[in-house]
């Protein structure tokens, strides 16, 4: 096996630095995506809760309207 030349070493070092940079970018992107996912999960839970509340209110109004029809 031939020893690495300075040029080979510099090329290898540049590739390693590029990989390190890519890893840093992917790590940050992953963090951002996890934050976004957590936000969307919380938003979904809130929307489900609001939807359930609205459904409950509509059902209550329907029940009152039916009671009014029967009473009339």
URVENHU-V282518 format. One line per field, one symbol per residue. ss: DSSP state (a for helix, b for strand, c for the rest). burial: b if it has 9 or more other ideal C-beta (glycine too) atoms within 8 Angstrom, else e. Layout:
BEGIN
ss->???
burial->???
END
This chain:
BEGIN
ss->cccccaaaaaaaaaaaaaaaaaaaaaaaaaaaaaaaaaaaaaaaaaaaaaaaaaaaaaaaaaaaaaaaaaac
burial->eeeeeeeebeebeeeeeeeeeeeeeeeeeeeeeeeeeeeeeeeeeeeeeeeeeeeeeeeeeeeeeeeeeeee
END
